[in-house]
Structures are given as C-alpha cells and as structure tokens.
Amino acid sequence: MEGRPVVTPMGTPPGRPCGTTRGPAPRRPGDAVDRVLTDALYDLEDYTADPSLREPGDLSDGELTSRIRAALDELGPAGGP
C-alpha cells in the first residue's frame, strides 16, 4: 500500500483528534465553560482553608472568593443568555 496515507480504523489520520481531518477543531461554546471550570479547579487546588497551613503562593479566602465570583460572572446567568 505504498503511496496511500495511513489511516486508523476509525478513518482518522494518526495524530489527529477523531472527527477531524484538517486543521484544529473549531471553538465551541463548551470550550469556554471547560476553560473557566478548569481555572476554578486550579484555584481551589491553590487554596488551603487553614491559614496556619498556607504556603507562599496559596490563595487567601478573599482571593479565592474573588476568582470564583469572576468565573461565575464569565459563565453568565444560570438561566442562560
């Protein structure tokens, strides 16, 4: 089969995400939600509830609250647009 492109059993060229054959996938509304939630989870990871256990770089109560509120604002109202 020389000269023919290698294709996986699903018909997708190796190294490309399923369902795409050319270039990056278009941005979807869910991508923004995923990014905001991922950032919020990283913020929670950088937070220690007990102030005596906090290390440099850990978020304070106020910093975490501010970041989570900003994430909620970015997501928009709970009822939709």
C-alpha positions in Angstrom: 0.0 0.0 0.0 2.8 2.4 -0.7 1.7 5.9 -1.5 -1.6 5.7 0.4 -1.9 7.6 3.6 -2.0 5.7 6.8 -5.5 5.8 8.4 -6.7 4.5 11.7 -9.6 2.0 11.9 -12.0 4.9 12.5 -10.8 6.7 9.4 -8.8 9.4 11.1 -5.2 10.1 10.1 -2.8 9.3 13.0 -2.0 12.2 15.3 -5.3 14.0 14.6 -8.3 14.0 17.0 -11.2 11.9 16.0 -13.6 13.6 13.7 -11.1 16.0 12.2 -9.1 15.6 9.0 -7.7 19.1 8.5 -6.6 21.8 11.0 -7.7 22.4 14.6 -11.3 21.9 15.6 -13.5 25.0 15.6 -14.1 26.6 19.0 -17.3 25.6 20.7 -19.3 27.3 23.4 -18.4 24.4 25.7 -14.7 25.1 25.3 -15.2 28.4 27.3 -17.1 26.6 30.0 -14.4 24.0 30.2 -11.7 26.6 30.5 -13.5 28.6 33.2 -14.2 25.4 35.3 -10.6 24.2 34.8 -9.3 27.5 36.1 -11.7 27.4 39.1 -10.5 23.9 40.0 -6.8 25.0 39.8 -7.8 28.0 42.1 -9.3 25.5 44.6 -6.1 23.5 44.4 -4.1 26.6 45.3 -6.3 27.3 48.3 -5.7 26.0 51.9 -8.7 26.5 54.2 -6.5 26.6 57.4 -4.5 29.9 57.3 -1.8 28.4 59.6 -1.0 25.8 56.8 -0.9 28.2 53.9 2.3 28.5 52.0 3.6 31.3 49.8 1.5 31.3 46.6 -1.6 29.8 48.2 -4.7 31.8 47.8 -6.3 33.7 50.7 -10.0 33.4 51.4 -10.6 36.8 49.7 -8.6 35.9 46.6 -10.4 32.6 46.2 -13.8 34.3 46.6 -12.8 36.9 44.1 -11.6 34.4 41.5 -14.7 32.2 41.8 -17.0 35.2 41.5 -15.2 36.3 38.4 -15.5 32.8 37.0 -19.3 32.8 37.7 -19.6 36.2 36.1 -17.8 34.9 33.0 -20.1 32.0 32.7 -23.1 34.3 32.8 -26.6 33.9 34.4 -27.7 30.4 35.4 -30.8 30.6 33.3 -28.9 31.1 30.0 -28.0 34.2 27.9 
